[in-house]
Amino acid sequence: MKPLGEPEVEIEKETVAKLAKELRIELSPEEITTISRDLSKILSYVKELTELDLGSWNPTYSLSPNVSKFREDTNAPSLALSAVKSNLNSEDDFVKAPRV
């Protein structure tokens, strides 16, 4: 990759000003110039990344070499309906819980 110099992709100041207006953000002319230049550099870098030949690389799904330490799912008996109903605060069949 070559060092970042003049960006290959250019975001015009008018585009940044239009986006700022749509987003209801007030930007000074200096900020518009800075953001336009920075976005152009970012998009030029992303363009360079898309041009890399990654055919010999396998995708990385996890950065950690650890495998899942979760236990296996197993069937277990659930609570009996009578045990659940004994803990209800009302006579209907609904469990009441505090609001979250």
N, C-alpha and C positions, 0 to 999 in steps of 0.2 A: 504494500500500500504506500501510496505517496503521501508526504506530509500535506496537511491542509494549507492551501494557499488561497488562491481565488476560487470561490465555489463554482462548481459546474452547474448546479441548480440554483436559479435565482428567484427569490421571493420578492416581488416588487413592494415598494412602500405603500402603494395604493391598496394592495391586497391586505397588508397588515392593518391599514387604517379602516378598511371595510370590515375586517374581522372584529376589530376593536369596537366599531360602532354596533355590529350585530350582538356582541357580547356585553354591550353597555359598559365598556371600560374606557376611561379617559386616558389617552396617551399623549405625551408631548411629542413634538417633531423629532427630538433627539431620541426618545424612547422608540418611536416607530423605526427610525434608522437603525438603532441597535438591534431591535427584535428582528427586523428584516435581514440584517447581516447574519445574526446568530441562527435563524431558521434556515437560511441558505446554506450555511456551513453544515448544519445538522443533516439536512436532506442530501447534501453532496456526499457526506460520509456514509449515510444509509445507502445511497446509490452505489458507492464503492463496495459496500458489504454485499449487496445483492449480486455483484459481478464476480464474487469469489467462487472458485470451483470447489465445492464441498462434496463431490461425488464419492470420495473415498472415506468420508467421515460418517460414522454411525451417529444417529441422534442420541442426545443425552436426555434421559428422562428424569434423572435424579443426580444431584451432586454428591449425595451421601452413599457410601458403599454399603451401608447397613440395609438389611432386608427388614421387612415389616416384622415387628415384634408383637403383633396382636395375636391373641389366642384364636384358635379355630372356633368357628361357630358350632355349637352343639345344642341338641334339643334338651330342654329341661322342663320339668313340670311348672305350670304357672300357678298363681295363687287361686285358691278356690273362691268362687263367687261369694260364698257366705262370709269368708274372711274379709273380702273387699267391702262388702256391704256393712260389716260390723264397724268399719271405720268411717262410714259416711256421716255427714253432719245433718242430713235431712232424710226425709222418708222416701223421696223419689230416688231413682236409680242414677243420679248424676253425682259426680265427684266435684266438689267445689274447691277451687284453688284461688289464692290471692291474685289480684291483677298484676300483670307484669308491666 
